[in-house]
Amino acid sequence: MSGAHSSFIRLQTQSRISATQWKQWSNALGLETLEVEDIWDEIGYPIFTATRQLPPISFILQLRAERRQADLFDFKDEIASLLTFLNLLGQLQDDKLGGGKTIAILFRFFRIKVSSQAGEHRANVLVEEFFFDLCKLILVTRAIGKETVTLTEVLNLVIRRQMPVDKVVELGMQALGSRPYAHISRRCLEGPPTAKEMAEWDEEDDFEEDGDDDSYEEEEGDDDDEDEEDDEGDDDNEERARRKKKSRRKNKPRIDLPFP
């Protein structure tokens, strides 16, 4: 038995994916047997052991084929962030964000935005940009009220029709209209704020808080005036009561007592 075949048999035993399938993936992607084993040992098997669920190993191998010059552990970190995000989408249980084709198209989007551009270099910045764009597209998907519009369809606008993400975001902002959450959604869609914009937001918040304080002070002032008026009214009432009592005493008839 050849070394390559025995390796594929081991992968079959651990993954429950046939040795023939592993061999087909290896040949189709131009990956050495050792490279395929590394992906399974460092990424696939730990996930399978922890969750008892197979990760999308064929898509991971496709990404590795494009990033084979990169350090394996750098690649592992990139994939970890993507798999974590996919798990989050699954936890949301949102039909507009999930579906059978979602994983495939998300990996394809990752290949376009990250793997095909990074080469042998670390892809931290590209991965960050990928997630910024993906979050924008998710928000656009939710902003469009039609139930038939899914994340897969929105991603296809970028991948198949080659529409820039910014253009898709612009369509999403138009779809927001005057919804109650339109303002905050537009802030998110416009991307991460600059330091200057964040400072302006802080100033707006401070101004709103100051306005609330002024209103509170005015209310307190009004309350004080009302208290003073109430006190004055109470004093007048007491004075009138004293005068009335004194008047009754004056007008009361004199009674002669039977003893000195």
N, C-alpha and C positions, 0 to 999 in steps of 0.2 A: 504494500500500500504506500503510495507516494506521500510525501510530507504535506503537500497542498490538500490532497484528498482527506487525509486524517484531520487536518485543521478544519475543513468544512464539516466533517462528521462531528467534531467537538462542538462547533457552532450550532449544528442541528440539534444536538443533545441538549444544549443549554437554552436555546431559543425556541425550539419547536418549529423552526423554519427549515425546510428541507435543504440538505447539502447541495442539491442541484440548483436551488434558487440562489443560494449564497454564491455559487460558482458563476451563475449567469450574471448576477449583479457585478461581480468582480471583473468579468470579461467585458461587459458592456461599458463599464465606467473606466476601464483601464487601470484599476487599482490592484496592487500586489496583494497576495493572500495575507501577508503580515499586516498591511495597512487596514484590510477589512477586519482582521482580528483585533487590531488596536482600537478601532471604533467600537466594536462590540464590547471589548474588555473594559474600556474607559468610560463609555457612555451608555451603551445599550444594556449590558448585563446589570450594572448597579441600579438602573431605573427599574428593570424587570424584577430584580430581587426585592426592591423596596415596595413596589406597587402591584406586582403580579400582573402588570400590563406591559405589552410590548410598545416601545416608542416607535415612531414612524421611521424605522431604520433605513428603508430604501431612500427616503428623502435626505436623511442625514448623510448617507453615503454619496449622494449626488453633490451635496454641498462640499463634502470632503474632497471629492474629485477636482473641484475647482479651487480648493484651498489646500491642496496637498503639500504645497511649499511652506505653508505656515506651521508654526509649532503646534503639536497635537494638543497641548494643554491650553494654549490660547484659543484654538478652535473649540475645544471643549467648553470654555467659558462663554464663547459666543452662542453656542448651541444651547447651553443651560438657560440663558436669558430668553431665548426664543421658545424653548419648551415650557418654561415657567409661564410665559405670556399665553401660550396655547392652553395650558391648564386653567388659567384664569378665565379665558373665554368659555371654556367648557363648564366651569363652575357657575357662570352667569345664567346658563340654560336659556339663552335668548336665541330664538329661531332666526332672527335677522342677522345675528353675528356668527351662527354656527352652520351646521349642515355638512353633508358628505364631502363636498369639494373644497371646503374652507381650508383645511390643513394643506392640501396640495397647492392651492393658489397662494397661501401665505408663505410657504417655502419657496415658491417661484419668485414672489415679491422680494424675499430675503436674498435670493441668489442675484437678482438684478441690482438691488440697492447695496449689497454688502460683498458677497462672495466674488462676483465678477469684477469688482473694482479694487478689492483689498490686496490681491496678490499674496506675497510672502510677508506683508507687513501686518502689524496689529490693527484690528479693525474697530477699535473702541469708538472712535468718532463716527464712523459709518453706521455702526450698530445703534448708536444714540440717535442719529438722524433717521434711521429706519423706524425706530419706535415713535419718534415725534410724528413722522408722516403717517404711520399706521394708526396712531391715536386720533389724528385729525380725520382720517378716513372713517374710523369707527364713529366718531361724533357726527360726521356728515350722514352716515347711514341712519343714525338715530334721529337726526334733525329732519330728514325727509319723512313725512308722515305716512307714505304709502307702505303698506305691509309687504308688497311684492318686491320692494327694493332691499337687497341684502348686501352684506359686506362683500360677498363674492362678486356681485355685480359691480359694486363700486370699485373694487380692486381691478376688475377686468377693464374698466375705463382707462386705468393707468397702464396696465400690462399689454392688453391687446390693441386698444385704440391709441395707445401712447399719448394719452392726455396727461399733461403735467399735474402733479398733485395740487399745486396752487390753483389751477383752473378748476379742479374738482371741488376744492375748498370754497372757491368763489361761488360755485353753484349751490353748495351747501348753505352758505351765508344768505343767499337770496331766498332759499327755501325756508329759512327761519322766520322770515316775515316779522311780525310784531308779537311773537310768542313771549310769555312772561320770562322765559329763560334765554331769550335771544341775546341780551347784552353780555351775559357771562359766557355764553357759547361762542360769541364772536371773539371775545378775548382769548379763549382757548384756541380757536381756529387760527388766529393770527400768529400763533407760535409763542415760544417762550419770551417773556418781556425783557427789554433791555433794563439796565440799571436805572436809566433816566425815567422810563415808564413806570417802574416799580416805585420810584420816589414820588412820581406824580400821583400814583394810586394812594400812597400813604398820606399825601397832602389832602387828597379828596376825603379819605376816611377821617383825618384829623378835623377837617372843616365840618363834616357831618356831626362828629362828636361835639365840637364846639357849639354848633347850632343847637344840639340837644341840650347842652349845659345851659346855654342862654335861655332856652325855653323853660328849663327847669327853674332857673333863677327868677324868670318872670313869673312863673307859677308860684314860686315861694313868696315873691313880692306881693302877688295878688292875695295869697293866703294871709300874709301879714296884715295887709290893708283890711281884709275881711275880719281878721281877728280884732284889729283895733276898733273897727266899726261895731263889732259885736260887743266889745268891752264897753264902748261908749253907750251903746244901747242899753246894756245891763245897768250901767250907772244911772242913766236917766230913769229907768224903770224903778230902781231902788229909791231914788229921790222922790218920785211921784208917790210911791207906796208910803214913805215916811210922812210926807205932807198929808196924805189922805188919813193916815192913822192919827196924826196930831189934830186934824180937823174934827175927827170923830170924838176925840177926847174933849175938845172945847164945847162941842154941841151936846154932849151927853148930860142928861138931867141929874141934878145933885140929889143924893139920897142921904137923909139924916139917920145915922146909926142909933140904936137903942141904948148904947152905953157910951160913957164919956170917951 
